[in-house]
Amino acid sequence: MEKIKGIALFFGITLFQPKPLIQQFAEQQGRTLKEQSIDKTFFFRLLTMVWTFYFILKAILYLWINLNSDLEQGLIVRTIIGNVSFGTMLFVSIGLARPIWNLLVKLKVMPSARSQNKNIGLGEIKGADWKSEL
């Protein structure tokens, strides 16, 4: 459990850096361009927040399991929950990144959409798709 808290802290600290950890991972793997944009940083900061909360909740759940079950049963439950939840998080982060990006653009959640809406009203954002940013 100490390791999980450490990972959550590590992810959380990168939220205050110019590039959050998930963005660094994506760039190193060639999944996104290294060019910076406010929308791209916002998106990866959001994903990094989700991962941070995931690790915090996982640590809390593991503590509860440890306090409410014997060692053998706790290890089995933690292994199953850990593997399934981690796989799900990877699938959402990697497999659904583009649909999530497009949804955020459509809902005008991205910073460029909000600033454009403040400046010129509710207009369409040209070029705001995952191919140009993500």
Long-range contacts (C-beta under 8 A, 24 or more apart in sequence): 1-59, 1-62, 1-63, 1-66, 4-55, 4-58, 4-59, 4-62, 5-55, 5-56, 5-59, 7-55, 8-52, 8-55, 8-56, 8-59, 11-48, 11-51, 11-52, 11-55, 12-52, 14-48, 15-45, 15-48, 15-49, 15-52, 19-44, 20-44, 20-45, 20-47, 20-48, 21-48, 21-51, 22-47, 22-48, 22-51, 22-93, 23-48, 31-94, 31-97, 32-134, 37-112, 37-133, 38-110, 38-111, 38-112, 39-105, 39-110, 39-111, 39-112, 39-128, 39-133, 40-133, 40-134, 42-110, 42-111, 43-100, 43-101, 43-104, 43-110, 43-133, 43-134, 46-104, 47-93, 47-97, 50-89, 50-93, 51-89, 51-93, 54-85, 54-89, 58-82, 58-85, 97-130, 97-134, 98-130, 98-134, 101-130, 101-133, 101-134, 102-129, 102-130, 105-129, 105-130
